[in-house]
Amino acid sequence: MRRMLIALGMLWALPYSLMGLSIGICGLCTGGRGRVRGRVIEFYGGAVSWFVRQLPGGQFTLALTLGHTILGQTDASLDTARPHEMVHVRQFERWGLLMGPAYLGCMFVLWAQGRRPYWDNPFEREAYEQSG
């Protein structure tokens, strides 16, 4: 039963995983690296590092998760961020296609309320609480 739930979660998150794979492949073509860790593929370096730095606050971002892919600036940043990003992987398995709109919607509502869109975001709070 557990395996079936994991498989369904992977399928539910597949569109985001494919997006992450596309960015990761661009990274591989520009000198980056990749590796498989359990049910996740991690990419770092090359165009992946460039992509992460282009995000708002990207110069401070170690890694980000898209489905079952984790995109990091460096090998060391992936090692540091892995527990936090694995919480996001499980969130993608639960929320699937709705993860992007839910995450961004929370950010917008928090911003409109004058709160901190990243730090007060319930998805981030869960990831920080569960990852220590």
ChimeraX attribute file (.defattr): number of C-alpha atoms within 10 A of each C-alpha:
attribute: neighborCount
match mode: 1-to-1
recipient: residues
	/A:1	6
	/A:2	7
	/A:3	8
	/A:4	9
	/A:5	12
	/A:6	15
	/A:7	14
	/A:8	15
	/A:9	21
	/A:10	23
	/A:11	16
	/A:12	19
	/A:13	25
	/A:14	20
	/A:15	16
	/A:16	21
	/A:17	23
	/A:18	15
	/A:19	14
	/A:20	24
	/A:21	21
	/A:22	13
	/A:23	19
	/A:24	29
	/A:25	17
	/A:26	17
	/A:27	23
	/A:28	18
	/A:29	12
	/A:30	13
	/A:31	12
	/A:32	20
	/A:33	18
	/A:34	18
	/A:35	10
	/A:36	10
	/A:37	10
	/A:38	7
	/A:39	12
	/A:40	17
	/A:41	18
	/A:42	24
	/A:43	31
	/A:44	27
	/A:45	22
	/A:46	20
	/A:47	21
	/A:48	27
	/A:49	23
	/A:50	16
	/A:51	18
	/A:52	22
	/A:53	18
	/A:54	12
	/A:55	12
	/A:56	9
	/A:57	9
	/A:58	16
	/A:59	13
	/A:60	11
	/A:61	17
	/A:62	22
	/A:63	26
	/A:64	23
	/A:65	23
	/A:66	23
	/A:67	31
	/A:68	30
	/A:69	28
	/A:70	27
	/A:71	29
	/A:72	29
	/A:73	26
	/A:74	19
	/A:75	16
	/A:76	12
	/A:77	15
	/A:78	21
	/A:79	12
	/A:80	13
	/A:81	17
	/A:82	20
	/A:83	16
	/A:84	21
	/A:85	25
	/A:86	19
	/A:87	20
	/A:88	23
	/A:89	27
	/A:90	18
	/A:91	19
	/A:92	25
	/A:93	23
	/A:94	18
	/A:95	18
	/A:96	21
	/A:97	17
	/A:98	12
	/A:99	20
	/A:100	14
	/A:101	11
	/A:102	13
	/A:103	17
	/A:104	14
	/A:105	14
	/A:106	18
	/A:107	21
	/A:108	17
	/A:109	14
	/A:110	17
	/A:111	15
	/A:112	11
	/A:113	10
	/A:114	9
	/A:115	14
	/A:116	14
	/A:117	20
	/A:118	17
	/A:119	13
	/A:120	14
	/A:121	21
	/A:122	14
	/A:123	18
	/A:124	18
	/A:125	13
	/A:126	14
	/A:127	20
	/A:128	15
	/A:129	10
	/A:130	12
	/A:131	14
	/A:132	7
